[in-house]
């Protein structure tokens, strides 16, 4: 969908928007338009200016003089969040802003409570809430406590809250990051319904498959500047990546896939399981090899690596390093043996967001800095953090900055830096590029390749098949808690998405039986 063909102005126009912070230009003359019933994707690396532009639209930031915002062709003054809401603008952030102890209805009308005299009119709120839930085809009750809902259901409550406030322009910031496949499909259905109602949607995502599935147009920002807009028929991964980072997609994966057959075995897993989700899995990981675990959601990939790492208890099976069994009962045993694990949920299970970057990097090795009766050698810790930040290109104002204030890609690199300070032999990575921009992805791929070249064994989980194909020397495919296939990359026969999916879905077994 391009500009309106009926002569009507676009639903939203942002013209020549600029924003500076302390002399630093975050946006320079950026323009964006959104039509009625359009999903307009907004892409760019972290730090490109997407969030700043959306905060100006919502009223969280005020733009520098010289730009303008028009809704239905009429210039509006959005000088604060209340003004943004009055203009029909709602933003659903990646970190949901719901109160888990309140009901669905209470969350939807939080700050806009309906009153009967001095008291909240609970009955009126629940009736109005019931209408908007029905509009979205949602089955839970207005009186349901939000804390009892799944992440996907909470995401839909955020959308219901926006619709209840008569939003006409809806901004979705990485809405599927924590959703299952079924929840994502449900969200797609909701978005299609909103489009049919004429609501304009600005969709921020780093996932190419979502851009292909949903967007009518895509606009790209880079370094605070508008790069260009592609119509649906013009969208390709190659063009988008080139617009976002200024280089070709082929530069992402520079790995020279070599056979690991002649390398020494580093990690051996034999018959490991928990008699519930994982059933008798066995495999070897070679030194300097990148071994990827692939499979559909629910296949057991994360559950398997958590058994190996000691995060969950196993009922049977053995883990060996360099041919010698290691007794891993909990995570500290794994770390002591030289096995580290980067969790898929870095914000909740990996990082201390309120702590500084240097504290996060040093926390696993803090004991080695103790001297003179337990006092910490602060200088040594700072030098270590400084080296790690330089080696991993962690972008921040300084090592004292709060980790929670960093972009997703830089948070991921802080967590990687912490793990690498333990000098691991085996690095387990669970969705290491989830929620990070394409530039950070490229840097993480480079780091994985360098670590493998240095002899570290990398066991990686990824749901992005192009990523698996790009980084893996070998792929193990899981289904129903079992390893059901192995695919090795060779110069003559590279790994393919078709081969992975055939194992993932059971098509290989069906063809074999035919």
N, C-alpha and C positions, 0 to 999 in steps of 0.2 A: 504494500500500500504506500503510495506517495502522497503528495499534497491533495487536498480535497478537489474533486472535479465538479462540484455543484456550485462553485463560486463562494461558498462559505469559508470564513477564515478557519485555520486550524484550532483545535480545542485549546492547545497551549503553544505559546511561542516564548522562548527565552532568547533575547537578542543582545549580543555583544556584552556578555556577563564577564566581569573581571573581579578578582578578589586577591588582596594582598594581606599578609600577616607579618607585621614587623619588618616591612620592606621586602619580604619574600613573596613573589607572585605565585599564588596557587592556581589561578585561572587567568587566562588572557583572551579576552574578546571571544568567548565561547557562545555559540548559538545552537539552539535545539528546538525542534517543533514536534508536536505529537497530535495526531488526528483522533477524531472520535472512533472508538472501536478498534484502536490500533494497539498492538504490542510493539513498543519501540525499545529495542535492546540498547543498553549503554555499556560499552566495553572499554577496557584499558587496563594497564598494569596498576597495581596498588601505588598510590601516589600520583596517578594521572590527573586527578581532579574530580572524579565521579562523585565521591561523597560530598565534597565541598559544593559542587553544583546542586546536588539534591538538598543539601542543608539550606542553601539560599532559596531554593524553590519552596521549601517547607516553612521558612521563616526562622530557622535556627541560627543562620548567619545573615548578615546584611551585605549585599553586594557593594562594590565600589561604585561611585557615581559614574554615569554614562551609559549603563545598560538599562534594559527594560524587560518586564514580563507582561504578556498579554494573555488573557483567557477569553475565548470567543471573540477575539479581535479588540477587546477593551483592555487598556492598560490598567494594571492593578498595582497597589503598593503593599507588598508583603513585608512588613516590618517586625514580624514576630510570629511565633507558632500559632497564636490565636487567629491572626490574620490569614495564615496559610490554611487553617481548618475552615475559616469562613469562606475562603475561595474554593473549597471543595477538594483540597489536596490532603492526601494521607500517605504516610510512609510506614512501611513494614520493614523494620530493620532485621539484620541477621540474628542479633541477640534480641529475643522477644522481650517485650516490655509488659508482660502480663503479671498480675499478682496471683501467685498460685494458691493462696489461702482464700481467695474470693471466688464466687460462683461465676459462671459464664456471663449471666446478665449483669452482675455487678462490675465485671471487667469491661463489658461493652459500654456501659454508661458511666464508667469512672471519670469523674470530673464534669459530667453532664447529667448528674442524677435528676430524675424526675421527682418532683416534690408534691406532696399533699399537705399543704400547710408547712410546718417545720420538719415534717418527717419524709423520709424517702418513700415514694410510692412503689413498693416492691412489685405489686400486682401489675401495675402499668408497665414497669420496666420489663418484666418477664413476658408480658403479652407482646410488646414491641420486639423483644429479643426473639421470641418464637417465630415471628414473621420473617425476620432477617435470616434465621437459621433455615427456615423452610425455603427461602429464596435461594439459598446455597445448597439445598438438598442434604443438610446435616441432620444426623439422627439423635445427637445427644441433647439433653434437656437444658433449659436456661438455668436451672437450679444446680446443675452439676458443678462441683468444685473443680477449678481449672487444673489444680495439681494432680488430679486423677486422670487427666487426658494424656494421650500420646503427644509427641512433639509435632506430628503432622496435624493432629486435631487442634493443638494450640495455635499453629500457623493459621488455620482456618478461622479460629476465633478472632485473630488479629484482622483478617479480611472482613469478618462480620462486623467488627467494631468500626472499620472504615466505612462500610456501606451504611451502617446505622447513623453515621454522621453525615450522610449524603455526599460522600466523596465522589468526584467525577474524574479525578486524576489520581491514580494509585501507583506508588513507587514500591517495587519489591526488590529488596537487596539480598541477593544470594538466598532465595527462599527455600531451596531444596537441599541445602548443605547437610542437614541432619535428618532428612526424610528417607524412608524406605522406598523401594520401587513402587509399591502399591500406593503409598501416600503421595509420591510424586505424580503418578498417573491421575490420582484424584485431584491434585492441584491443577494439572493441565486442563481437566474438565471444567473446573471452576473458572479458570482464566478464559476458556472459550465462552462460557456463559456471560462473563463480565463484558467481553468484547461485543457480544450480541446485544447487550444493553447500551452500548455506546460509550462505555467507560474507557478512557485512555490509560494505558499501562506502560510505565517505564520499568523495564526489567533489567536488573544488573546481575550478571552472572559471568563466571569464568569457564563454564562448561559449554563446549561447542555443540554437543548434542541437544542441549536445551535451546540454544540460539536457532539451530536448524528447525526444531520442532515448533517453536512458538512465535518467533519474531516476524513482523511484517517489514521492518527496517532495522538496521543496526547503525548506530553512530559510535565513533571511536574517538577517545581523547588520548593524548600523549603529552606528558610533561606540561599539563595545564592548558593545552591548546586543542582546538577542534581539528581533527585530521580529515574526517570525511564521513559520508553516510552511504551505506549500501542498501539497495532494495532487495527484497527476498530472493529474487532470481539471480542476484549478483553475489550472494554470500557463499564464500568458500573458506575453508580453514586457512589456506595459503594466503588469501587476500587479507583476512582479518589479522593474522599474526604479523604480516608485513606492516600493516597499518599501526598495530599496537606497539611493536618493539623495533620496527625499522629494519628487520632482517627476515630472511626466508625461513619457512617452516623446516626445511631440510637441515638447518643449522642446529635444531633441537637435539637430534640424535646423531652423535658422531661416533658411537661405539663401534669398534671392530669386533664383531662376534667371533670368538674363537672357541674351539671345542675345549671343554673342561676335563676331558677323559684322561689326559696325562698329568693333571694336577693332583696333589695329595688331598685325600679326604680330610676335611676339617671337622665337620659336624655330622654325626650319625644319629638318626632317630629311628627307633625300632619299635613297632607294634604299640605305639602310644595311643591312649584313649581314656575316656572317662565313663564309658558304658552308658552315656546319655546322648551326647551330641557328636562325639568323635569316636571312630571305631577303627582301631588297629592301623594307624598310619605309619608308614616307614619311608624314609628317603635319606639320601646323603647330600651334603653341601660341600663343594670343593673350595679350597683356598682360592681367593681371587675370582670367585664366580658370583654372578647375580642370578639368583634363582627366584622366580616369581610364582606366587600362588594365585591362581585365577579360579573363577567360578562365579555362579550367580549368588545374589544376596541370600544368605541363609545356608550356604553350602558348607560352612564350618571353618573358613579360612582363619578368622580372628580367634575362634575358639581353639584351634590347633596351636597357634603360636603362643597363646596364653598358657597352654599346658606345658609347652617346651620351656617357657620362661619362668614358670612357677607362679604365675599370677593366679591360676586356678589349679586345683588339685587333680592329679591324674590317678586313675585306678590301676593302670598297668602301663608297661612300656619302659624303655630306657633311652637316655640321652648320653652320647659320648663325644668327647673332644679329643682329636688326635689319637683316636683309638682307645682312649681310656674313659670308663664310665664316670659321670659326674652326678653327684647327689644334689638335685635341685628341688627343694621343698618350698622355697619362696623366692621373691625377686632378688633379695640380697645375695642368695646363693648363686644365681645366674650371673649377676654383675661380678661377683668375686671370681667366677670361672671364666669370665671374658665374654659373656653374652649380654647384650643390651637390647632394649625394646622401645621403639618410638610408637606410642599409642596413636590410634586414629582420632582420639578426642583430646587434642593438645590443651584446650582451654580448661577442661574439667578434670582431666586425669594426668596431664603432663606438666604444665607450667604453674608457677606461683605468680599470678598476674599482678598482684600488688607489690611484688618485690622487684628490685632493680635487675637489669640485664646481667651485671656481673655476679649478683647473688645467685641467680638462676643457673648461670654457667658453672659456678664453683660448688654448688651444693653437694654434689656426689663425691667430691674430692676434698671437702673442707677439712677433714681430719688430717690430711697430709700437710696442711698449713699451720697446724697447732705447734706452738713452741713455748718454752718457759712456763710450764705449768698449765697449758691449755689456752694461752692467748693466741689469737689468730694472726698470722703474718699477712696483714692487709696488702702490703706492697706486692707480695708474690701473687696473691689472688687477683689483684688488678692487672698485673702484667699478663697473667694467664688469660683473663677475660679480654684484654686488648688484643692479644695474638689471635684468639678465637674469632673475635669480631672482624679482624682484618682478613683472616683466612677464609671465612664464610661470607664475606661481604655483607655483614649485618648493618643495615642502614638505620641509624638512630642519632639523636642529638648528643649522646654520650652513653657510657656504660652505666651511669647512674639513673638513666631513664627507666620509668616503670615498664615492665614487659607487656602489660595489658594495653599500653598505648601504641604498640607497634602494629604494623600491618600483619596480615595472616602469614605471608611469606617470611617476614623477618622473625615472627614468633616461632615458626617452624625451624628456622635456622638456629635460633637460640637453644631450642630443645635438642637439636642435633649436636650443637657445640657442647652441651652438658654431657651427652652420652659419649662423645668422642674423647672427652677429657679422661675417661676411665681406661683409655687405650684398649678397646674391645678387640676380640678376635672375630666375633660374629655380630653383625648388626641386623636386627629385625626391624623392618619398616612397614608400618600398617597405614596404607593410604597416605604416603608422605607428601603428596602434592594437593590433597583435598583442600579446597577453599583458598588456594593461592593463585596469584596471577601468572600469566604465561612467562613473564620475565623471570620470576622466582622459580617457576618450574624448570626452566632451562638451567638455572644455576644449581638446583638440586640434582638434576640429571648429571651435570658435570661433576658434582661432588661424589655421587654414587660411583661413577666411572673411575674417578681418581682413587677412591677408597678401595675398590676392587683391584685396581692396578697395583695397589700397595699390599695386596695379599689378604685383605679382610674378606670374609665370606658374607654376602648380603642376601638375606631372605626377605623378599618384598611382597606385600599384598597390594594389589591395585584393581579397581573396578573399571579403569579406562583401558580398553584393549589396545589402542594405539600406543599408549604409554608402556604397557607390558611388552609389546612387540619391539618397541624402540630400545628398551633398557635390558631386557632379559637375555642371558645366555641359554637358559632352559626354563621351561614352564611346567609346573605341576598343576593339573586341573582337579578341583574338588567338586564333589556332588554328594549331598546327603551325609556329610561327615566322613567321607572316604576319599582317598586319592584315586581317581579313576582314569587318569591319563598323564602321559609325559610327552612333551614336545621339545626337542632340542633345535637350536638355531645353527644352521650351517651355511656356508657360502652358496651351496647348490640348492638348498631347500630351507628358506627362511620360515620363521613362525608366521602363521596367518590367523586372522580373526576367525575365519571359517573353521579352522582346525580346533581352536579353543572352544568355540561355541558348540561344535559337534560333540565334544567330550562333556561340556557343561550341561547340555540338554539331554544327553543320553542317545543322541543320534548315531554315534559310533557303534554302540551296542546293537541298536536296531538294524543298522546296515550290515553288521557282522552276522546277525541272525537270519538276514534275508536270503 
